[in-house]
Amino acid sequence: MSLPQRAHRRFRPWYLLDALAFLLGAVSHPTVRPGAILGDGPGSPDPVALVTAVAAGLLGVVVVRFTLGNAWGYAVEYVDAGGSWTDGPLWAPAAAGTVAGVASYAATTNLGAAVWTGFWTFAFAAGAAAVAVSFAAGYRDAAE
């Protein structure tokens, strides 16, 4: 098998999301100045700024992977337990997280706080939905 074919088989479109998360994390860190990384004066590029940017980028990739992995796991477990991809309880936590994130951003104009709020709202709403669906399924099974 030729090298382009092997690379094509191993390349996944999700890797582009990882690259985007890395870049956003690297440039959005409050202590990182693009001039310090690229070099805009004497003594630059600054190695501390470069290491900070790389660490922030890697943290961005971890956060995106963790968030998407948990959301996907939640959806798959819900469907595997007998739910449907179109059920309201499956999508309610995502809707609640999105609304909370948008409201937080509108109130604070801080993107980091909005994402954090949206994530935790999704997490708590998913837990509440899982408990409610579990109780409903248990009572339905007991009645049969």
C-alpha positions in Angstrom: 0.0 0.0 0.0 1.4 3.4 -1.0 2.1 6.1 1.5 -0.7 8.4 0.4 -3.2 5.6 0.8 -2.0 4.7 4.3 -2.1 8.4 5.3 -5.6 8.7 3.9 -6.8 5.7 5.8 -5.3 7.1 9.1 -6.4 10.7 8.7 -9.7 11.4 10.3 -11.7 14.7 9.8 -11.9 15.0 13.6 -8.2 15.8 13.6 -9.0 19.1 12.0 -11.1 19.9 15.1 -8.1 19.0 17.2 -5.9 21.3 15.3 -8.5 24.1 15.6 -8.8 23.5 19.3 -5.0 23.6 19.7 -4.8 26.9 17.8 -7.6 28.5 19.7 -6.2 27.4 23.0 -2.7 28.6 22.1 -3.8 32.1 21.0 -6.5 32.6 23.5 -4.4 32.3 26.6 -4.3 35.7 28.4 -0.6 35.7 28.9 0.4 34.8 25.3 1.2 37.7 23.0 1.6 36.8 19.3 4.6 39.1 19.1 6.4 37.2 21.9 5.9 33.9 20.2 6.8 35.0 16.6 9.5 37.5 17.7 9.0 41.2 17.4 11.9 42.6 19.2 15.2 41.9 21.1 15.2 38.7 23.0 12.3 37.2 21.2 10.8 34.8 20.6 10.1 34.3 24.3 10.5 30.6 25.3 8.2 31.0 28.2 5.4 32.4 26.0 6.0 29.6 23.5 5.8 26.9 26.1 2.7 28.6 27.6 1.0 28.7 24.2 1.8 25.0 23.5 0.4 24.0 27.0 -2.7 26.1 26.5 -3.2 24.6 23.0 -2.9 21.0 24.4 -5.3 21.8 27.2 -7.7 23.1 24.5 -7.5 19.7 22.7 -8.0 17.8 25.9 -11.1 19.9 26.8 -12.6 19.5 23.4 -12.0 15.7 23.3 -13.4 15.3 26.8 -16.5 17.3 26.1 -17.3 15.7 22.7 -16.4 12.3 24.1 -18.8 12.7 27.0 -21.6 14.1 24.9 -21.2 11.3 22.4 -21.1 8.7 25.1 -24.2 10.2 26.7 -26.1 10.0 23.4 -25.0 6.4 22.6 -25.8 5.1 26.1 -29.2 6.8 25.8 -30.0 5.1 22.5 -28.5 1.8 23.6 -30.9 1.8 26.6 -33.8 1.9 24.3 -34.2 5.6 23.5 -34.4 7.2 20.1 -32.2 9.8 18.5 -35.2 12.1 18.2 -36.3 11.9 21.9 -36.6 15.1 23.9 -34.7 13.8 26.9 -31.7 13.1 24.7 -31.6 16.7 23.3 -32.8 18.6 26.4 -29.4 18.8 28.1 -27.7 20.1 25.0 -30.4 22.7 24.6 -30.1 23.7 28.2 -26.3 24.0 27.9 -26.6 26.0 24.8 -29.1 28.4 26.3 -27.1 28.8 29.5 -23.9 29.4 27.5 -25.5 32.0 25.3 -27.1 33.7 28.3 -23.8 33.7 30.2 -22.0 35.2 27.2 -24.7 37.9 26.8 -24.3 38.8 30.5 -20.5 38.7 30.8 -19.1 38.8 27.2 -16.5 36.3 28.5 -16.3 33.4 26.1 -14.4 31.1 28.6 -17.1 31.7 31.2 -19.9 31.0 28.7 -18.3 27.7 27.6 -17.7 26.7 31.2 -21.3 27.5 32.1 -22.7 25.7 29.1 -20.6 22.6 29.8 -21.7 22.3 33.4 -25.3 23.1 32.6 -25.2 20.3 30.1 -23.5 17.9 32.6 -26.0 18.5 35.3 -29.0 18.5 33.0 -27.8 15.2 31.5 -27.5 13.7 35.0 -31.0 14.9 35.8 -32.4 13.6 32.5 -30.7 10.2 33.1 -32.2 9.9 36.6 -35.7 10.9 35.3 -35.6 8.5 32.4 -34.3 5.7 34.6 -37.2 6.2 37.1 -39.7 6.4 34.2 -38.3 3.2 32.7 -38.3 1.4 36.0 -41.9 2.4 36.7 -42.9 1.4 33.2 -41.2 -2.0 33.6 -42.8 -2.6 37.0 -46.3 -1.9 35.7 -46.0 -4.5 33.0 
